[in-house]
Amino acid sequence: MLKNIAIISIALLLAGCWGKSSLHSQVNLKNELLAYTQKYDKAQTLLVATYLNPIYQGEFISEFEGSDIFIISIYPANKLPKSITINSKNANFTKLDKDDKLTALTSVNLPWSSHYKADIQAQNTNILNLDITLDDNSTAKLQFQKIARSLYWHTR
């Protein structure tokens, strides 16, 4: 009897230590990205920006090296960004296709929005001020705390 209990206990221990599923990891990633996501919601415009650097590096690690990168979603899709600045410096921004791998990293999925990647050379500061001026001259001002890496999420 004692032998059977020991075998069952060891089997349960091994089953509990089995690797995490990919789905579970993706859910954790989306939850962690929410901590680095902010929204602007005024004048019939919804804008959601996510700071990617602290969280996800994985396959994009060479692209992230030496840069601060944001994914920006704008609803309605007919509103276009006129300029994007990070700490008062002009950022490069490009529109992403719906099937782009970076759009899968957005923590808030807005299917009727347009998605943009904004990047700038890494800033040596603790605060990133993201200013997005749209073609209707409205400006979204968002502030992000810059950290080197997430304390909770590790991709390796």
Wavefront OBJ file of the C-alpha trace (Angstrom):
o trace
v 0.000 0.000 0.000
v 2.792 2.416 0.940
v 4.571 1.569 -2.327
v 1.430 2.440 -4.350
v 1.031 5.791 -2.570
v 4.698 6.616 -3.232
v 4.330 5.788 -6.954
v 1.139 7.867 -7.249
v 2.784 10.782 -5.422
v 5.805 10.720 -7.732
v 3.538 10.495 -10.801
v 1.513 13.515 -9.624
v 4.695 15.466 -8.928
v 6.036 14.774 -12.418
v 2.692 15.618 -14.038
v 2.572 18.915 -12.136
v 6.068 19.862 -13.304
v 5.328 19.150 -16.956
v 6.082 22.052 -19.369
v 3.692 24.928 -19.861
v 1.587 24.907 -22.978
v 2.140 27.505 -25.678
v -1.409 28.790 -25.156
v -0.711 29.407 -21.474
v 2.454 31.338 -22.361
v 0.571 33.469 -24.912
v -2.074 34.333 -22.296
v 0.672 35.344 -19.852
v 2.298 37.479 -22.538
v -0.973 39.286 -23.324
v -1.598 39.912 -19.609
v 1.904 41.273 -19.103
v 1.575 43.526 -22.177
v -1.484 45.148 -20.566
v 0.830 46.628 -17.921
v 2.611 48.536 -20.701
v -0.499 49.615 -22.615
v -2.277 52.956 -22.424
v -5.248 54.417 -24.231
v -6.411 57.795 -25.449
v -10.175 58.083 -25.903
v -11.445 61.513 -26.951
v -13.355 63.167 -29.776
v -14.533 59.911 -31.365
v -10.986 58.588 -31.527
v -9.650 55.567 -29.706
v -5.898 55.155 -29.685
v -4.118 52.306 -27.886
v -0.326 52.253 -27.520
v 1.811 49.406 -26.158
v 5.467 49.717 -25.207
v 7.045 46.439 -26.317
v 10.638 46.602 -25.087
v 10.185 45.361 -21.492
v 8.179 42.326 -22.483
v 8.660 40.608 -25.779
v 11.987 40.139 -27.456
v 11.877 36.581 -28.851
v 12.152 36.533 -32.634
v 12.315 40.350 -32.808
v 15.393 40.704 -30.595
v 17.632 42.041 -33.366
v 14.942 44.554 -34.356
v 14.505 45.755 -30.752
v 18.234 46.149 -30.072
v 19.063 49.802 -29.427
v 15.503 51.027 -30.034
v 12.372 51.898 -28.102
v 9.422 50.334 -29.920
v 5.675 50.934 -29.642
v 2.687 49.374 -31.363
v -0.100 51.913 -31.865
v -3.690 51.094 -32.853
v -5.964 53.907 -34.056
v -9.743 53.691 -34.418
v -11.369 54.644 -36.720
v -8.912 53.399 -39.324
v -9.417 56.464 -41.546
v -7.613 58.659 -38.985
v -3.931 58.785 -39.798
v -0.973 59.816 -37.675
v 0.603 63.033 -38.926
v 3.572 62.799 -36.554
v 4.741 60.669 -33.656
v 7.303 61.957 -31.196
v 8.957 60.225 -28.282
v 10.477 62.631 -25.751
v 10.066 65.443 -28.318
v 12.127 63.576 -30.941
v 10.525 62.474 -34.199
v 9.946 58.735 -34.302
v 9.907 56.543 -37.392
v 6.485 55.032 -37.920
v 5.166 52.532 -40.428
v 1.725 51.095 -41.001
v 1.490 47.388 -40.254
v -0.466 44.898 -42.332
v -3.278 43.012 -40.609
v -1.243 39.782 -40.825
v 2.030 41.313 -39.571
v 3.587 39.363 -36.696
v 3.842 42.496 -34.550
v 0.068 43.046 -34.648
v -0.331 39.739 -32.828
v 1.522 41.349 -29.901
v -1.131 43.996 -29.346
v -2.777 43.383 -26.011
v -6.045 45.048 -27.038
v -7.310 43.759 -30.368
v -9.184 46.432 -32.317
v -10.209 44.690 -35.552
v -11.503 47.871 -37.239
v -8.423 49.924 -36.476
v -5.151 50.597 -38.229
v -1.910 49.493 -36.583
v 1.449 51.267 -36.641
v 4.916 50.502 -35.385
v 6.768 53.504 -33.964
v 10.433 53.288 -33.104
v 13.245 55.585 -32.111
v 16.822 55.134 -31.005
v 16.821 54.016 -27.358
v 16.386 56.969 -25.019
v 18.540 57.248 -21.914
v 15.681 58.247 -19.611
v 13.230 56.608 -17.204
v 10.104 58.179 -18.736
v 9.005 57.990 -22.379
v 6.543 60.700 -23.440
v 4.696 59.527 -26.529
v 2.886 62.279 -28.471
v 0.799 61.234 -31.463
v -0.646 63.984 -33.659
v -3.411 62.796 -35.967
v -4.441 64.248 -39.318
v -7.359 66.073 -37.627
v -4.741 67.924 -35.460
v -5.770 66.181 -32.244
v -2.824 65.041 -30.138
v -2.691 62.063 -27.822
v -0.161 62.449 -25.013
v 0.819 59.228 -23.255
v 3.542 58.570 -20.723
v 5.319 55.250 -20.207
v 7.745 54.147 -17.511
v 10.844 52.775 -19.178
v 12.386 49.682 -17.660
v 15.047 47.386 -19.042
v 13.111 44.117 -18.831
v 9.960 42.861 -17.194
v 10.423 41.447 -13.724
v 7.764 38.828 -14.398
v 7.994 37.772 -18.028
v 10.999 35.998 -19.479
v 10.911 34.710 -23.061
v 13.855 32.341 -22.643
l 1 2 3 4 5 6 7 8 9 10 11 12 13 14 15 16 17 18 19 20 21 22 23 24 25 26 27 28 29 30 31 32 33 34 35 36 37 38 39 40 41 42 43 44 45 46 47 48 49 50 51 52 53 54 55 56 57 58 59 60 61 62 63 64 65 66 67 68 69 70 71 72 73 74 75 76 77 78 79 80 81 82 83 84 85 86 87 88 89 90 91 92 93 94 95 96 97 98 99 100 101 102 103 104 105 106 107 108 109 110 111 112 113 114 115 116 117 118 119 120 121 122 123 124 125 126 127 128 129 130 131 132 133 134 135 136 137 138 139 140 141 142 143 144 145 146 147 148 149 150 151 152 153 154 155 156
